[in-house]
Amino acid sequence: MRLLISEDDQLHRAFIAGAARSVLPSVSEVVETDNGAAALEAFSETAFDWVILDLQMALVTGVDVAKTIWTRHPQTRILFWSNYSDEAYIRGITRIVPNEAVYGYVLKSAPEDRLKLAIQGVFVAEQCVIDREVRGVQQRSSDRMAGLTDAEFEALVDVCLGLTDKAIAARRHVSLRGAQSRLQHLYQKLGLDKSDGHTGEWGPTFNSRTRVISTALARGILNADALRKEESLLQNWLQKSQG
């Protein structure tokens, strides 16, 4: 069995490799890379049975590495090892996991024994192993009442990118009223609709459209990495629409 490890920190990479070798007697080869692009290059040369990925890496993120690997080899078992339990990261992973995939998500703050158990669980026992904190975020994001629906999340992204209502409608192929309805549902879900907003002698305190950006960043629903990726997607859409 072959193991690919991609982690941009040398000490962390050595730590993961040591932990993996100690609990995976059947591993025949361990290949280490320090960025996502190198991981994809290694995987393109020969497939790996097991992969351990850091999420935030230069050139190509762990989410994009996993998406590419699973597109080609959905049976590959992947363990994500990350500092982050933000909804932005977790939502990104949840959306790309194939139905048949076995994967894990362990925070770097977890003790070494927890990491070893996760490695054994995902790669040997073929069980999904998700840290409790991460599982809680997954459950909230998938709950239609507590988390954002896909349409509401798209509306949030579009607001953060500065799109007008008409531009949102064009990009998402909905009517202007449909785009505005998505925004209202988003405001309500995050407690920012006008009926709940704080008011004073000056009138409403917050502008819902801009306040939602602050709220999303503070709650980890979006982050800088996610917005950079969404900006790239937006530019692609703009080029196609203008062409």
Disulfide bonds with the S-S distance in Angstrom:
none
